[in-house]
Amino acid sequence: MSDLSEFSLPTKQEDIQRIENAILEISAQLQMIKDRQDSIKEIKTDLKDSYAMPVSLINKLVKAHFEHKYSEMSEEHSVFELVYETLFGDASTEEEED
């Protein structure tokens, strides 16, 4: 944390008011973020309950859409499949052996 001993509160009323307004605005923005996070959680719970969708799948779908990374994620998955199958064989064979 920064050294508070170097801080001195401005004395001009307009500066004090500006600081107060900024703190209030930041607080309001943080409340909005919290409210949005609660809403997202409710939506995920609804999808999970209504369609038995794993939250991890929902999160991956949201990430791919929000960050516009579908191609990148799809390519990573393809590479993972290729490497896994090269190292350990077909995954369906492994499941049958269990």
C-alpha positions as a printed Julia matrix, in Angstrom:
98×3 Matrix{Float64}:
   0.0     0.0     0.0
   1.17    3.52   -0.67
   2.58    5.64    2.1
  -0.3     7.64    3.58
   2.1     9.96    5.35
   2.8    11.6     1.99
  -0.89   12.31    1.35
  -2.5    15.57    2.32
  -6.17   16.24    1.79
  -6.8    19.25   -0.41
  -8.2    22.28    1.36
 -10.26   23.76   -1.47
 -13.91   22.83   -1.13
 -14.23   22.13   -4.87
 -11.37   19.58   -4.67
 -12.89   17.92   -1.62
 -16.26   17.75   -3.39
 -14.61   16.25   -6.49
 -12.95   13.53   -4.38
 -16.21   12.79   -2.58
 -18.12   12.55   -5.87
 -15.47   10.24   -7.33
 -15.65    7.92   -4.3
 -19.45    7.87   -4.5
 -19.33    7.12   -8.24
 -16.82    4.29   -7.76
 -18.99    2.83   -5.0
 -22.07    3.0    -7.23
 -20.18    1.31  -10.09
 -18.99   -1.46   -7.74
 -22.58   -2.03   -6.61
 -23.66   -2.31  -10.24
 -20.91   -4.88  -10.86
 -22.03   -6.89   -7.83
 -25.64   -6.77   -9.0
 -24.61   -7.96  -12.49
 -22.52  -10.77  -10.99
 -25.54  -11.89   -8.94
 -27.67  -11.84  -12.09
 -25.08  -13.91  -13.99
 -25.02  -16.44  -11.17
 -28.82  -16.73  -11.29
 -28.78  -17.24  -15.06
 -26.14  -19.97  -14.76
 -28.14  -21.67  -12.0
 -31.26  -21.57  -14.17
 -29.41  -23.17  -17.11
 -27.93  -25.8   -14.82
 -31.28  -26.63  -13.23
 -33.4   -26.44  -16.39
 -31.09  -28.29  -18.78
 -28.61  -30.12  -16.52
 -25.83  -28.08  -18.12
 -22.57  -28.24  -16.21
 -21.49  -24.8   -15.03
 -18.02  -25.48  -16.47
 -19.6   -25.86  -19.94
 -21.63  -22.67  -19.5
 -18.46  -20.82  -18.47
 -16.54  -22.1   -21.51
 -19.36  -21.12  -23.86
 -19.6   -17.66  -22.33
 -15.82  -17.18  -22.49
 -15.68  -18.26  -26.13
 -18.5   -15.9   -27.06
 -17.54  -12.92  -24.9
 -13.84  -12.96  -25.76
 -14.46  -13.95  -29.4
 -12.16  -16.94  -28.92
 -14.17  -19.78  -30.41
 -11.61  -20.52  -33.12
  -8.71  -20.38  -30.67
 -10.48  -22.58  -28.12
 -11.6   -25.01  -30.82
  -8.06  -25.27  -32.14
  -6.69  -25.86  -28.63
  -9.24  -28.61  -28.12
  -8.3   -30.23  -31.44
  -4.62  -30.12  -30.53
  -5.41  -31.6   -27.11
  -7.42  -34.43  -28.73
  -4.62  -35.19  -31.18
  -1.93  -35.24  -28.5
  -4.04  -37.29  -26.07
  -4.99  -39.86  -28.68
  -1.4   -40.07  -29.91
  -0.13  -40.67  -26.39
  -2.89  -42.84  -24.96
  -4.93  -44.11  -27.89
  -8.61  -43.66  -28.54
 -10.41  -42.37  -25.45
 -13.44  -44.62  -26.08
 -11.16  -47.69  -25.88
  -9.94  -46.55  -22.47
 -13.48  -46.13  -21.15
 -14.45  -49.61  -22.3
 -11.5   -51.13  -20.41
 -12.66  -49.69  -17.06
